Amino acid sequence: MFISSAFAQAAPAAGGDLQSSLMGMLPLVLMFVVLYFVMIRPQMKKAKEHKAMVEALAKGDEIVSAGGMLGKVSKLGDIYIGLEVANGVEVQIQRSAVVQVLPKGSIK
């Protein structure tokens, strides 16, 4: 009276099962494609540009470090660079800490 009877359902056709599983995976594949173009690809491009900038550093370039320190490159090494922040004051920073190369004459 208050509880309805339960009936067994018929088994789905074998050919439709493969199609339904592929359609179920479609949103997951689409999300991965969107994630690649929105997040992964731009990050890889930015890392490639930063690597090229760091490799192109030369003596006399004016740079900004990740800590916000401005200076002129005085020494170049494989891992570290010498940065002249004032007359006679030189600090060493990692090459990877260089954020931006400024135009010549920016630092007075």
C-alpha positions as CSV (number, residue, x, y, z in Angstrom):
1,M,0.0,0.0,0.0
2,F,2.6,2.6,1.0
3,I,5.6,0.8,-0.4
4,S,5.7,0.2,-4.1
5,S,7.0,-3.1,-5.6
6,A,10.5,-3.2,-7.0
7,F,11.0,-4.7,-10.4
8,A,14.3,-5.8,-12.1
9,Q,15.5,-3.7,-15.0
10,A,16.4,-5.1,-18.3
11,A,20.2,-5.3,-19.1
12,P,21.4,-2.6,-21.6
13,A,22.5,-3.6,-25.1
14,A,26.2,-4.5,-25.4
15,G,26.9,-1.9,-28.2
16,G,25.5,1.0,-26.3
17,D,27.7,0.3,-23.3
18,L,30.9,1.3,-25.1
19,Q,29.3,4.5,-26.5
20,S,28.0,5.6,-23.1
21,S,31.4,5.1,-21.4
22,L,33.1,7.2,-24.1
23,M,30.5,9.9,-23.6
24,G,31.1,9.7,-19.9
25,M,34.8,10.4,-20.4
26,L,34.3,13.3,-22.7
27,P,33.9,16.0,-20.0
28,L,37.1,14.8,-18.3
29,V,39.1,15.0,-21.6
30,L,37.6,18.5,-22.4
31,M,38.6,19.7,-18.9
32,F,42.2,18.5,-19.4
33,V,42.4,20.3,-22.8
34,V,41.1,23.5,-21.3
35,L,43.5,23.2,-18.4
36,Y,46.4,22.7,-20.7
37,F,45.6,25.8,-22.8
38,V,44.7,28.1,-19.9
39,M,47.3,27.1,-17.3
40,I,50.1,24.8,-18.4
41,R,51.0,26.2,-21.8
42,P,51.3,29.9,-20.7
43,Q,53.4,28.8,-17.7
44,M,55.8,26.9,-19.9
45,K,56.0,29.9,-22.3
46,K,56.8,32.3,-19.5
47,A,59.5,29.9,-18.1
48,K,61.1,29.6,-21.5
49,E,61.2,33.4,-21.9
50,H,62.7,33.8,-18.4
51,K,65.4,31.3,-19.2
52,A,66.3,33.1,-22.4
53,M,66.5,36.4,-20.5
54,V,68.8,35.0,-17.8
55,E,71.1,33.4,-20.4
56,A,71.4,36.7,-22.3
57,L,72.6,38.7,-19.3
58,A,75.8,40.6,-20.0
59,K,78.1,42.8,-18.0
60,G,76.7,46.3,-17.6
61,D,73.0,45.3,-17.8
62,E,70.8,47.0,-15.3
63,I,68.4,44.5,-13.6
64,V,65.8,44.0,-10.9
65,S,66.1,41.0,-8.6
66,A,63.3,39.0,-7.1
67,G,63.8,40.9,-3.8
68,G,63.3,44.2,-5.5
69,M,67.0,45.1,-5.5
70,L,68.2,47.2,-8.5
71,G,71.7,47.2,-9.7
72,K,74.2,46.8,-12.6
73,V,75.7,43.4,-13.5
74,S,79.5,43.5,-12.7
75,K,80.4,39.8,-12.7
76,L,78.9,36.8,-14.5
77,G,79.2,33.2,-13.3
78,D,77.4,30.0,-14.1
79,I,75.1,30.2,-11.1
80,Y,75.7,33.6,-9.5
81,I,76.1,37.1,-10.8
82,G,77.8,40.1,-9.1
83,L,75.4,43.0,-8.8
84,E,76.7,46.5,-8.1
85,V,74.0,48.2,-6.1
86,A,76.0,51.4,-5.3
87,N,79.5,52.7,-6.0
88,G,81.9,50.1,-4.5
89,V,79.0,48.0,-3.1
90,E,78.6,44.6,-4.7
91,V,76.4,41.7,-3.8
92,Q,76.1,38.2,-5.3
93,I,72.7,36.9,-6.3
94,Q,71.5,33.8,-8.2
95,R,71.0,34.2,-11.9
96,S,67.4,32.8,-11.5
97,A,66.6,35.7,-9.1
98,V,66.7,38.2,-12.0
99,V,63.2,39.3,-12.7
100,Q,63.6,42.0,-15.3
101,V,66.3,43.7,-17.4
102,L,65.9,47.4,-17.4
103,P,66.8,49.8,-20.3
104,K,70.2,51.3,-20.1
105,G,70.3,54.5,-17.9
106,S,67.3,53.5,-15.8
107,I,69.4,53.5,-12.6
108,K,70.9,56.8,-11.6
